Amino acid sequence: MTHRNTLHLGSDPSSLATAGRILAEGGLVSFPTETVYGLGADATNGRAVAGIYEAKGRPRFNPLIAHLASFELARGQGVFSPAAERLARAFWPGPLTLVVPKAPTCTVSEIATAGLDSVALRVPDHPVAHAVLEAVGRPVAAPSANRSGHVSATTAAHVAADLDGRIDAIVDGGATQVGVESTILSCLGDRVAMLRPGGLSRDMIEDVLGLALAEGPEGAGDEPVAPGMLASHYAPRAHVRLDAEEAGPDEAWLGFGPGGGGGQPHVAANLSPNGDLTEAAANLFGMLRLLDRADIHAIAVAPIPGEGLGEAIRDRLARAAAER
């Protein structure tokens, strides 16, 4: 991956404004929340979000939590049931993530939601995080700021040890208070389910709800649709054929790099005409949806190299191609 000159910023107003500007311009910035340090990118910018996976070395495109400065802003991204609203008003800002249906006005990119119709939202309770989010003015996708598989970072020094040279800036706001990730609840359908225990206790949540939490989402499968949540990713209805040299007469074509496609494919899209894996990752879920039309029975996918983000792209496509 490309080496970046990582800025080390304090928590003064000038530094926080700089962090917000870097995020708004598509950069990667680590900042503290009350739980752990997050690795942030503009959640509405698919290419920026793809950079998170590249920096972390994350092997799969798991959904990411979108962080916002207020519940009012979160309402523009998700649809809150009465139970979800009760939880948001009781515990936001705080260490609670709610998985809710996407709102019609949702601006969070497809790669951040892994192509799903739901979105994971949180309003963090930390003055530095709040100031950064206010400066950006958009949802910020921010998983924990560590290399994939490593221990979550609770100080700026931890972040630097893992990500210096891989991201654009680290905001030092001191040690985090909670030290474990947020609790994640699914508020989809008619029930509220615990997806990941974290910084907010089950007892506190159940006291507000007045009922016991369910365990896991309905229809659980073998892939995460939010951090800590197991269920199916978006998969196209059409059969997916990998490493194709060209599309057949009854197939759509999903290309990568210049040329290719062959024949007269029914419908065509190209993940990245220039062969840029970051661009391809940002386009992946949107283009799968574009090609998954009622009159399309199969999607032929061009060969994609397996290095860097290509590994995650191929992993997602292999899952889309699996027998169902």
N, C-alpha and C positions, 0 to 999 in steps of 0.2 A: 504494500500500500504506500501511498505518497506520504513522505515525512512532512509534518507540520511544525512550525515554530510555535510552541505552546506558550501563550502569555500566562503569567502568574499574577492574578489580580487580588486586591483586597476587597473589603466590603464597604468602602467609602462610596458616596454617591457617584463620583466620576467613574470608578471601576464598574459599578453596577450598570451605569448607562452604557459603558463600553461592552459589557457582556450582552446586554439587550440588543445592541447594534449588531454584534457578531452573529447572534442567533437570527435576527431579522434578515441578515444577508445570506443565510444558509449555512452558517458555521456550526461547529460543535463546541458546547460550553458545559463544563461540569460545575454544579453549584450545590450547596447544602440544602437539604430539607430537614424536618425534624426527625425523620427516620434514618436515612442514609444519604450519601451524596448521589445525586442523579447525573446522568450524562444526557444533556439536553440538545434537542434540535427542533426547529420549527415544524410542528406536527402537520402543518398544511402543505409542506414542501417535501414531496416524495423523495427527491434526490438527497435532501438534507437528512431525512430519516434513514435512507439507505446507508448513509455515512456512519450512523450509530452501529449498525450491524458489522460494518467493515472495521470500525475502531475496536469493537468488543471482541471481534472474531466469533460472533454468535453463529452457531452452525445452522439454525433454522430461523425462518421468518415468523417468530412468535409475535402475537399482538403486544403493543406497548401501551403503557398508561399515558394519557394526555393530561398534563397539569395545567390548571387555570388559576387566575387570581381571585375568582369569586364564584359563588353558586349561580349568580345571575348570568355570568358568562358561560358557565357549564350548561345552563338551560338551552343555549343556542346550539349545543353539540349533541345532547341526548334527550330522550323522552323519559321523564321521571314519573313513575307510578306514585300513588299516595304514600306507599311504604318507602320508596326511594327518596321522596321529598322529605319525609319525616326524618330519615337517617341523615340526609344532607344537612338539614337545618340543625340537627342535634350535634353533629360531629365535624362539620366543616367550618373553618379550616381544621384539618387534623389528619391522623394517619389511617384514613379509610378511603379505599377505592371502590367505586360503584360501577358495575358493568350493566349498562342500560341500552335499550334500542337506540340506534342512530336517529337523530332528529332530521327532518327534511333540510334543515339549514346547516347540517354538520359539515365542517370544512376539514376535518381530520383526514389525512391521505389514506388511500387504500392500503399502502404498505404498512402504515402504523396500526391499522385495524386487521391486518392479514386478510383483507378482502371480505370481512364479515359484515353483517348488518347490525352489529352491536359495537359499542365503544366503551373503553375503560377510562373513567374520569376521576380526578382527585384535585382537591384544593388544599395545598400544603400549608402547615402552620409554622412558618419560619420567616422572619423579616427579610432575610436575604433572598430566599426563594420568591417571596411575594414581590419584592422590588424588581427582581429580574423579570418575572412574569408580567408585571405592569409595564416595564420598559419595552418588552417584545410586543405586547398587545394581541397575541395570538396563542392558541394552545401550544404547549411545548411537550413533545414526547420525551420522556426521561426515565429509562431503566437505570438500575444501579450502575455507578461509574467504576466499573472494574472489567477486566478481561473476562470473557465467558468462562465459567467454571471456577473462577477465583472468588475469594471471600469479598463480600460487599464492603465498600469503602465508607468509613465513618470520619475520616479527616482528609484534608486536602493533600497531605503527604501520602496517604494511601492511594489517592487518585493518581498522583504524579508517578508513583512507583509502577503503576499499571499502564498509564495512558499518556505519559509525557512523550511528545513527539508524534502522537496519533490524533490529538484533538487540538482545537484552536485556543482554548483558554480554560483555566481552572480558577474559580472564585473561592478564596479561602474565607470561610465564615466560622471557623473554629470547629470543634468536635460536635457531632450531632447528638441530640438528646435521647432519642428513643433507641437507636442502634439496630433495630430490625425493620424490615420492610413493612409497608402498610398492609392492613387486613383488607382482603378483597372479597366483596359480596356480589353475587349475581342477583340482579333485580329484573330478570327476564321472565315473562309469563306471570303466573299468579302466585309465585312463591319467592322467598328470599333465601338464598343458599350460601353457605360458607365455601369459598373457593380456595382461600389461603389464609391461615391464621397469621396475625402480625401484631402491629403496635396498638391495636384496639381490641379489648377483650370481648369474648363471646357474651359474657354476663351483661356488660354495658349495652351491647347491641340488642340483646333480647329484652332487656328492661325497657328500652325505647319502643321496640316493636310490640311488646306484650305477647310474644309467642316465640317458640323455639325455632332456631334456624334449621333449614334443611341442609343436607350434606351433598355438595357437588351439584352440577347443572343437570337438567333433564336431558336425556338422550346422550349421555357421555360416551365418547369414543376414545381414540388413542392420540389425539393431537390437542395441544393447548390453544384455546381461543382467547385467553387472557393469562397474564402471569399467574401460575398456580391453578389453572383451570383446564380440565380435560374434556374435549369434545371435538367435533370435526371442523377443520378449516373449510372455507369456501372451496368447493370442487365443481368444475364445470359439468354440465349434463352430458356434453359431447365426450366421446372417447378421445384420449390424448395419446398421440404417437410421437415418441421421442427420437432425437437424432436422425430426423428425416432429411434427405437431400432435396426433396421437392414435395409439393402437395399433389395428391391425386385429384381427379376431376370432381370428387364429391367431398373434398376436405377443405377446411380453412387453413391458412398458412400463418404461423407465428415465427417470424424470422429473427435473425440476429446477425448483424454485420451487413456489409454491402452485398447486393445481388441476391440470388437464390429465389426460391419460391416455385419456379418451374411452372409449366403448363398455364392453366387459367384457374388458379384457386378461387373458390367461391367468394371468400372474404379474406383479406390479408391485413396483417399488422406487423410492425418490426419493433422489437424491444429496444434496439439501438442500432441504427444504420451504420454508425461509426464503430461498432463493436466495443462500446463502453459499458462495463459490467455494472457500474453504479447507476447509470441511466436505465439499464435493463432491469435492475432490481426495482427501481422506482416505478417502472411501467408495468411490471409483471401482472399484478392482480387486476388492474384496470383493463389491460389488453385481453386477459383471459375472459373477463366479463363481456368485453366488446365482441369477441368471437363466438361466445356461447349463445348463439341465436337459435330460435326454434327450428329453423331450416338447416342447421348445421349438425351433422352427425359425428364428425371427427375433426380434430385439430392436429395438423402435422407441425411439429416443432423442430426448428433447425438445431444443429449441434451447438452446444454452449460449453465453453471451456470450464473445467472444474476448479480452477484456482481462485483464490480470493472470494468475492461475493458469488462467483459462479457456482461454488459448492452449495450455497444456500439456495440459489435459483434452481439448480438441478434437483436438490432435495425436494423443494416444493412441487416442481413439475412431476417428479417421480411419484409423489403422493397423489397428485391429480390424475396420473395415468394408472394408478393401481386399480385392480378389479374391485367393483363395489356391488 
